[in-house]
Amino acid sequence: MWTGHWPEDPGDEEILNRAHLENRILVTLDKDFGELAIVKGTPHSGIIRLVSCSARRQAATCLLVLKQ
């Protein structure tokens, strides 16, 4: 599920909730999802935050992490 195809942005909480309901790991560049999960205790099925990862390396990095 790539949120870029959605007609409008429902907000971070709704994105995290939808991912959790579908048992999906959220992959993001946005640190706000970590705050939702850690500080607010919002349920999730996993969050991978790509930090200092160039656009060219993002897909390869995600595949490597998921494989492990």
N, C-alpha and C positions, 0 to 999 in steps of 0.2 A: 504494500500500500504506500504509494508516494503521495504526500499531501499536496504536491504541486498541481495535481490534476483536479483537486477539489475546487468547486466554484467560488468558495470563500474560505477564509481562515477562521475555524471555529474557536481558536485559542489553544494555548498549550495544555490546559487541563483536559479539554475534550479530546485532543489528539492523544494524550497519554492514556486516557480512559478507553478510547476506541482500540488502541493497540493492546491494552490489557484485556479487554473483552474478547479480542480475537487471538489472544495468547501470542502476541508478536513482540519481538524485541525492537525497541525504538532506537534508531540510529540517527544521531543529530550532531550539529555543530553548536547548538544552543545550550548554555549552561543552566538555563532556567528549569529544564526538566529535572536536573539533579536536585535543585532546590525543592521542587514539588515533591520528589520522592523522599529526600532525606529530611528536610525541615518540616514539611507538611504531612509526611507519611502517606502520600497518595499511593495507592496500590499500583503495581506495574509488573510486567513480565520480563523486565530487563531493559537497561538503557546503555547504549554504547555512545559515548561522546568522543567525537574525533577532534582532538586538540592538536593544533599545529600540524595539520595534515593537508598537504597540497591537494587541489582538486584532482590532479592526475593520480594520486596515491589512494584516494578515498575508497574506491571499489576494492582494490587489492587488499587494503588494510581490513575492510569489513570481512572479506572472505577469509583472511588469515585468522582473525579473531573468532569467527563463527566455526571455523574448522577445529580450532583448539578447544 
